[in-house]
Amino acid sequence: MSLAAPAIRAVIDGVGHYLPDLIVTNKDLEQKIDTTDEWITQRTGIRQRHIAADGQATSDLAVRAALDALSSSSLKAADIDAVIVATTTPDRTFPATATTVQARLGTSKNGFAFDVQAVCSGFIYALSVANAMIVTGQVKSILVIGAEKMSAILDWDDRATCVLFGDGAGAVVLKAETAAKGDLSDRGIFSTHLHSDGHHNDLLYTDGGPSSTQTTGFIRMEGKEVFRHAVQCLSDVVEETLAAHHIKADAIDFLVPHQANLRIIEGTAKKLAMSIDRVVVTVDRHGNTSAASIPLALSTAVKDGRIKKGHLLLLEAMGGGFTWGSALVRF
């Protein structure tokens, strides 16, 4: 009788992030549009955001985050088999921004690179694809990056949206490791849970596109409806994740949510009966950086010492489309 091959896990071997130098506070925005610091803070929890410089592209942000992640990894750029960039603000319509990142990093010449577009859920979607590739043996290492220059698609006269978003990038290095026990005590990604519902794609969208208007367009949003759906969808996917592993919320060391709105984050934590000190919150400093927000928050919490090796993490996000998803990971 032949023995089954030991299980392979996709383990996070390094994390990193990058934020542009320019910080725009709510007080700065008061000078440009009809808004106030109090109005923005009370409704969103956002106090400031980083904005990319003129000429600074999404790939520039992604490369900086990737180099930061590699600096904390046991792998070098040449060891990386694949690069996946989650972004809704690519450098160009094509080629994929990931190929630009691949070339600039000098990753494996036998490897490949591509983008994933699921807006704010993009990093979770990219993580799911990367995990599947590793556990099936297609590759041994993948660099997964969330990078966004959201300022490029903002209408700065629309106070309902321009105050919400910021620019930045976060990255993780995933590598294949043999599971020690084959249970939740192992390090690595245990599961991902993805969903979408295109019936609501007119609630959060851009009003442009290559095949429709031949323009990039600007972000448009029905805020109240997006908020309502976000609270429900995120609560549901969190419960789905816990049920899939027969665990309760108290097993989770940290919730690392998409950083869109502090009230949504607090609502999810409340439904989990999880104290806010077990939730990574960066929305106040970074705003909504779309696909970059989860890896950016993860890297921030690792670097400041909150998240340590062995912690069980629940990642979750929701974005335009609607798309939403989650991942259970032991760091």
C-alpha positions in Angstrom: 0.0 0.0 0.0 1.4 3.4 -1.0 1.3 6.2 1.5 -0.4 9.5 0.6 2.0 12.4 -0.1 2.2 14.8 2.8 0.0 17.9 2.6 1.6 21.1 1.2 0.7 24.5 2.7 1.2 28.0 1.2 3.0 29.7 4.0 3.6 33.5 4.3 7.4 33.8 4.4 7.6 37.6 4.2 5.5 40.8 4.3 6.1 44.3 3.2 4.4 47.5 2.2 5.0 51.0 0.7 3.2 54.3 1.1 3.9 57.4 -1.0 5.5 60.3 0.8 2.7 62.8 0.3 0.1 62.8 3.2 -3.2 64.6 2.6 -5.2 65.2 5.8 -8.8 65.9 6.2 -7.8 69.5 7.1 -6.1 69.7 3.7 -9.2 68.6 1.9 -11.2 71.3 3.7 -9.3 73.8 1.7 -10.2 72.2 -1.6 -13.8 70.8 -1.3 -17.0 71.4 0.6 -16.3 69.1 3.6 -14.9 69.1 7.1 -12.6 66.9 9.1 -15.4 66.2 11.5 -17.8 65.0 8.7 -15.2 62.7 7.2 -14.0 61.3 10.5 -17.4 60.6 12.0 -18.7 58.8 8.9 -15.6 56.9 7.9 -12.9 57.0 10.6 -10.4 58.3 8.0 -8.1 61.1 9.1 -5.5 61.1 6.4 -4.4 59.2 3.2 -1.2 58.9 1.2 -1.2 60.2 -2.4 1.2 59.1 -5.1 3.4 61.7 -6.8 2.9 62.8 -10.4 4.5 60.2 -12.6 4.5 57.6 -9.9 2.7 54.5 -11.2 1.1 51.6 -9.6 4.0 49.4 -10.6 6.3 51.7 -8.7 4.3 51.2 -5.5 4.2 47.5 -6.1 7.9 47.1 -6.6 8.7 49.0 -3.4 6.3 46.8 -1.4 7.6 43.7 -3.0 11.2 44.6 -2.1 10.2 45.2 1.4 8.5 41.8 1.6 11.5 40.0 0.1 13.8 41.7 2.7 11.9 39.8 5.4 11.7 36.6 3.5 14.1 33.6 3.2 13.7 33.9 -0.6 15.4 36.2 -3.1 13.7 37.7 -6.1 15.3 35.1 -8.4 13.7 32.3 -6.3 10.1 33.6 -7.0 8.2 31.4 -9.5 5.3 33.8 -10.1 4.1 37.3 -9.5 0.4 38.2 -9.0 -0.6 41.8 -8.7 -4.1 42.6 -7.5 -5.1 46.1 -8.8 -7.9 48.1 -10.3 -5.5 50.9 -11.3 -3.0 49.2 -13.7 -0.2 51.2 -15.3 -1.8 50.6 -18.7 -4.8 48.7 -20.1 -2.2 46.1 -21.1 0.3 44.5 -20.5 -0.4 43.4 -17.0 1.2 45.5 -14.3 2.6 42.3 -12.8 4.8 41.8 -15.9 6.4 45.2 -15.3 7.0 44.3 -11.6 8.4 40.9 -12.7 10.9 42.5 -15.0 12.0 45.2 -12.5 12.5 42.7 -9.7 14.3 40.1 -11.8 12.2 37.1 -10.7 12.7 33.6 -12.1 13.1 33.6 -15.9 11.0 30.4 -15.9 8.2 32.0 -14.0 5.1 34.0 -15.0 3.1 37.1 -13.9 -0.4 38.3 -14.2 -2.9 40.7 -12.7 -6.2 40.0 -10.8 -9.0 42.5 -10.8 -11.6 42.2 -8.1 -11.3 45.8 -6.8 -11.1 45.9 -3.0 -11.4 42.1 -2.8 -8.5 41.7 -5.2 -5.9 40.6 -2.7 -8.1 37.9 -1.3 -8.8 36.6 -4.9 -5.1 36.7 -5.7 -4.3 34.9 -2.5 -6.8 32.2 -3.4 -5.3 31.7 -6.8 -1.7 31.7 -5.4 -2.7 29.2 -2.7 -4.2 26.8 -5.3 -1.1 26.9 -7.4 1.2 26.1 -4.5 -0.9 23.3 -2.9 -1.3 21.6 -6.3 2.4 21.7 -6.9 2.4 24.1 -9.9 4.9 26.4 -8.2 6.9 26.6 -5.0 6.8 30.3 -4.4 4.6 33.3 -5.4 4.8 37.0 -4.7 1.3 38.3 -4.1 0.9 42.1 -4.3 -2.0 44.5 -3.8 -1.2 47.9 -5.3 -3.3 50.8 -6.1 -3.1 54.4 -7.3 -6.7 55.2 -6.5 -6.1 58.9 -6.7 -5.9 58.5 -10.5 -9.6 57.6 -10.7 -11.0 60.0 -8.2 -13.2 62.9 -9.1 -11.9 65.5 -6.7 -15.1 67.5 -7.0 -17.1 64.6 -5.7 -16.9 64.8 -1.9 -18.7 61.5 -1.4 -15.8 59.5 -2.9 -12.7 61.6 -3.1 -12.3 61.7 0.7 -12.3 57.9 1.0 -9.4 56.6 -1.0 -5.6 56.6 -0.9 -2.7 55.1 -2.6 -0.3 52.4 -1.5 0.8 48.8 -1.8 1.3 45.7 0.3 2.9 42.4 -0.5 3.4 38.9 0.8 5.9 36.2 -0.2 4.2 32.7 -0.2 6.3 29.5 -0.3 5.4 25.9 -0.2 6.0 24.0 3.0 5.1 20.5 4.1 2.4 20.5 6.7 3.6 19.5 10.1 0.4 17.9 11.4 -2.2 18.6 8.7 -4.5 20.6 11.1 -5.1 24.1 12.2 -1.9 24.1 14.2 0.2 24.3 11.0 1.4 27.5 9.5 -0.1 28.5 6.1 -3.4 29.2 4.3 -6.2 26.9 5.4 -9.0 28.1 3.1 -10.3 30.9 1.0 -13.9 31.8 0.4 -14.9 33.8 -2.7 -18.2 35.4 -3.7 -19.6 37.9 -6.2 -23.0 39.3 -7.2 -23.0 41.3 -10.5 -26.6 42.4 -9.9 -25.2 45.2 -7.8 -22.4 46.4 -10.0 -24.1 49.8 -10.5 -23.7 50.7 -6.8 -19.9 51.0 -6.9 -18.2 51.4 -10.2 -16.2 53.7 -12.5 -18.1 55.6 -15.2 -15.5 54.7 -17.9 -13.7 51.8 -19.5 -11.8 50.9 -22.7 -14.7 49.2 -24.5 -17.4 51.6 -23.3 -16.1 55.1 -23.2 -12.5 54.8 -24.2 -11.6 56.6 -20.9 -10.6 55.5 -17.4 -13.5 57.1 -15.8 -14.0 58.1 -12.1 -15.3 56.2 -9.1 -19.1 56.5 -8.5 -20.8 55.1 -5.4 -24.2 54.8 -3.7 -22.7 55.0 -0.2 -25.7 53.9 1.9 -26.4 50.8 -0.2 -22.7 49.8 -0.3 -22.5 50.1 3.5 -25.6 48.0 4.0 -24.4 45.2 1.7 -20.9 45.3 3.1 -22.0 44.7 6.7 -24.1 41.7 5.7 -21.7 40.2 3.1 -18.7 40.4 5.4 -20.6 39.0 8.4 -21.8 36.1 6.3 -18.4 35.2 4.8 -16.7 35.4 8.3 -19.3 33.0 9.6 -18.8 30.8 6.6 -15.1 30.6 7.3 -15.5 29.8 10.9 -18.1 27.1 10.2 -15.9 25.5 7.5 -13.2 24.8 10.2 -15.6 24.2 13.1 -14.1 27.0 15.2 -15.5 30.0 17.0 -14.4 33.6 16.8 -12.3 33.3 20.0 -9.9 31.0 18.1 -8.9 34.0 15.9 -5.9 36.0 17.2 -6.4 38.9 14.7 -9.0 40.0 12.2 -7.3 41.8 9.3 -10.2 43.4 7.4 -10.4 45.5 4.3 -9.9 49.1 5.3 -12.9 50.9 3.8 -14.8 52.4 6.7 -14.3 52.2 10.4 -18.0 51.6 11.1 -18.0 48.6 8.9 -14.9 47.2 10.6 -16.4 47.8 14.0 -19.7 46.2 12.9 -18.0 43.0 11.8 -16.0 42.9 15.0 -19.2 43.3 17.1 -20.9 40.4 15.3 -17.9 38.3 16.1 -17.9 39.5 19.7 -14.3 40.4 19.1 -12.6 43.3 20.9 -11.3 46.1 18.7 -7.7 45.5 20.0 -7.8 42.1 18.1 -8.7 43.9 14.9 -6.0 45.6 12.7 -7.2 49.1 11.9 -5.2 51.3 9.5 -8.1 53.1 7.7 -7.5 56.2 9.9 -4.0 56.6 8.5 -4.3 55.1 5.0 -7.9 55.5 3.8 -9.3 52.9 1.5 -6.4 51.6 -0.6 -8.6 49.0 -2.3 -6.7 45.8 -3.1 -3.7 47.1 -1.2 -5.5 47.5 2.1 -5.3 44.0 3.5 -1.6 43.3 2.8 -0.8 46.9 3.9 -2.6 46.4 7.2 -1.0 42.9 7.7 2.5 44.2 7.1 1.9 47.2 9.4 0.7 44.9 12.2 3.6 42.5 11.7 6.2 45.3 11.7 4.8 46.9 14.9 4.9 43.6 16.7 1.2 42.9 17.1 1.0 39.9 14.7 3.6 37.2 15.4 4.5 33.9 13.9 1.9 31.3 14.9 -1.1 33.8 15.1 -4.3 32.7 13.5 -5.6 35.4 11.2 -8.9 36.0 9.5 -8.7 38.2 6.4 -11.9 39.6 4.7 -12.8 42.1 2.1 -15.6 43.4 -0.1 -15.4 45.5 -3.2 -17.2 46.7 -6.3 -18.9 44.1 -8.4 -19.9 43.2 -5.8 -17.1 40.9 -4.9 -16.3 39.7 -1.4 -14.2 37.0 0.3 -12.1 35.8 3.2 -9.1 33.7 4.0 -8.0 31.8 7.2 -4.3 31.9 7.7 -1.8 31.0 10.4 1.0 33.4 10.1 
